[in-house]
Amino acid sequence: MEGVSVRKIKKNCVFCGANSGKDVAFVNAAFHLGEVLGKRKIDLVYGGGKLGLMGCVSTAVAQHERQVLGIIPSAFTINNLVGETCGKEIKVATMQERLVMMMELSDAFIALPGGFGTLEELFQMISWAQLSIHNKPIGVLNINGFFNGLLSFVDHAVKQEFITPRARKILISATTADELVDKLQAFRFESDPALSKLKWSPSSSQKEKLDLTLHL
């Protein structure tokens, strides 16, 4: 990638389903993504547990002797609902606290196939990037066209002028893990001149949580 500055990704957060999905290609791709992260010496941040694609990617990263951190709401740990986390585990009180911690501890974000939870995490992270709360790269691994409809919808929203062309660049996509990680490393954040002036203050709480209160 001569002539292109490459950002250093040490920890990658992965959003994905707690189910394995209908197509075995999803499972294979999750394992392969974990292998790619491991071989590139990138640690994993994820939602914890060992169910579905979450278990696949975390297991693969751990097998390559990279650190795995699961951030999980305490409610999910009752009666071992999601299984044992593959690596270190941090318990939080709420889903929002979980996502904020994921943002703070990660250098980049990848979404694999998943359901409403995965989509909520993906779009929350995109929205925060648009608001210049962070400037970290975000991508989807488009396995067997899983995200085709979503990407088409986003492009439709651009055409209807609800998403700006600049904001559209926040969401990266690729069909292979290696290509996606390359794109994340080459990503250059382009902030909106107006939104970049917003001031987001850190919380004064003892836990040093990020306060997403907007100060105009």
Residue pairs with C-beta under 8 A, 6 or more apart in sequence:
1 182
1 185
1 186
4 186
5 186
5 188
6 185
6 186
7 107
7 108
7 137
7 184
7 185
7 186
7 187
8 107
8 185
9 40
9 42
9 107
9 108
9 181
9 184
9 185
10 42
10 43
10 107
11 42
11 43
11 44
11 45
11 67
11 69
11 105
11 106
11 107
12 37
12 42
12 43
12 44
12 45
12 106
12 107
12 108
12 109
12 110
12 181
12 184
13 44
13 45
13 46
13 102
13 103
13 105
13 106
13 108
13 109
13 110
14 33
14 44
14 45
14 46
14 54
14 57
14 109
14 110
14 111
14 112
15 46
15 47
15 109
15 110
15 111
15 112
15 114
15 117
15 118
15 121
15 122
15 125
16 30
16 46
16 52
16 53
16 54
16 57
16 111
16 112
16 113
16 114
16 118
17 26
17 52
17 53
17 54
17 112
17 113
17 114
17 115
17 117
17 118
18 47
18 49
18 51
18 52
18 53
18 54
18 82
18 114
18 117
19 51
19 52
19 53
19 114
19 115
20 26
20 27
20 52
20 53
20 56
21 27
21 52
21 53
21 113
23 143
23 144
25 143
25 144
26 53
26 112
26 113
26 143
26 144
26 146
27 53
27 56
29 112
29 141
29 143
29 177
30 53
30 56
30 57
30 60
30 112
31 56
31 57
31 59
31 60
32 60
32 177
33 57
33 60
33 110
33 112
33 141
33 177
34 44
34 56
34 57
34 58
34 59
34 60
34 61
34 63
34 64
35 60
35 63
35 64
35 177
36 177
36 178
36 181
37 43
37 44
37 57
37 60
37 61
37 64
37 66
37 177
37 181
38 60
38 61
38 63
38 64
38 65
38 66
39 64
40 181
41 66
42 66
42 181
43 61
43 66
43 67
43 68
43 69
44 57
44 58
44 61
44 66
44 67
44 68
44 69
44 87
45 69
45 71
45 102
45 105
45 106
46 54
46 57
46 58
46 68
46 69
46 70
46 71
47 54
47 70
47 71
47 72
47 98
48 54
48 70
48 71
48 72
48 76
48 82
48 85
48 89
49 55
49 70
49 72
49 76
49 81
49 82
49 83
49 84
49 85
50 58
50 59
50 82
50 83
50 84
50 85
50 86
51 82
51 83
53 112
53 113
53 114
54 82
55 83
55 86
57 112
58 68
58 70
58 85
58 86
58 87
59 86
61 68
61 86
62 68
62 86
62 87
67 87
67 88
68 85
68 86
68 87
68 88
69 87
69 88
69 89
69 90
69 105
70 85
70 86
70 87
70 88
70 89
70 90
71 89
71 90
71 92
71 98
71 101
71 102
71 105
72 82
72 85
72 89
72 90
72 91
72 92
72 98
73 91
73 92
73 93
73 94
73 95
73 97
73 98
74 91
74 92
74 93
76 82
77 91
90 101
92 98
92 101
97 209
99 121
99 124
99 125
100 209
100 210
100 212
102 109
102 121
103 125
103 128
103 133
103 134
103 136
103 210
104 210
106 136
107 136
108 136
108 137
108 138
108 139
108 184
108 187
109 122
109 125
109 136
109 137
109 138
109 139
110 138
110 139
110 140
110 141
110 180
110 184
111 118
111 119
111 121
111 122
111 138
111 139
111 140
111 141
111 147
112 118
112 140
112 141
112 143
113 143
113 146
113 147
119 150
122 138
122 140
125 134
125 138
126 138
126 170
126 171
128 134
128 212
129 135
129 136
129 138
129 170
129 189
130 167
130 170
130 192
130 195
131 195
131 198
131 200
132 191
132 192
132 195
132 196
132 198
132 200
133 200
133 210
133 212
135 189
135 191
136 189
137 172
137 183
137 184
137 185
137 187
137 189
138 170
138 171
138 172
139 171
139 172
139 173
139 174
139 180
139 183
139 184
140 147
140 150
140 151
140 171
140 172
140 173
140 180
141 173
141 174
141 175
141 176
141 177
141 180
142 148
142 151
142 173
142 174
142 175
143 175
147 173
151 171
151 173
154 163
154 168
154 171
155 168
157 163
158 164
158 165
158 168
164 192
166 190
166 192
167 192
169 190
172 180
172 183
172 184
172 187
173 180
174 180
174 182
174 183
198 214
198 215
198 216
199 215
200 210
200 211
200 212
200 213
200 214
200 215
201 211
201 213
201 215
202 208
202 210
202 211
203 209
203 210
203 211
204 211
